[in-house]
Amino acid sequence: MTALMSYIAGVLVLIGAVFTLIAAIGILRLPDLYTRMHAASKAGTLGAGLLMVSLAFYAFDASVVLRAMAGVLFLLLTAPVSAHLLARAAYTAGYKPAEITSINELDPKAKSND
């Protein structure tokens, strides 16, 4: 049974590392602050969460599993909120989206459908 748990943990580490790599590539390749933050908050959170779940499978100890699940829950609750607040603060500070951005709902000159 422990060999199976080790294999599951190994697969989860690989998948988590791939998502973390995708987040890092997104940060380097995407055109503006907002899309980079999107890559970091979505793929980075999933990658880090999978790494913590793999730790829980590998340790197979109740206290480690509880702390890993608390870490995953903390990531899932805080990463989207912090990314939203950082993007909003960046827009307020004057960072404009890339030219290829087709919808800018925060622009006061944009037409409203009211």
Secondary structure, DSSP 8 states (H G I E B T S, - for coil): -HHHHHHHHHHHHHHHHHHHHHHHHHHHHSSSHHHHHHHHHHHHHHHHHHHHHHHHHHH--HHHHHHHHHHHHHHHHHHHHHHHHHHHHHHHHT----TT----TT-TTS----
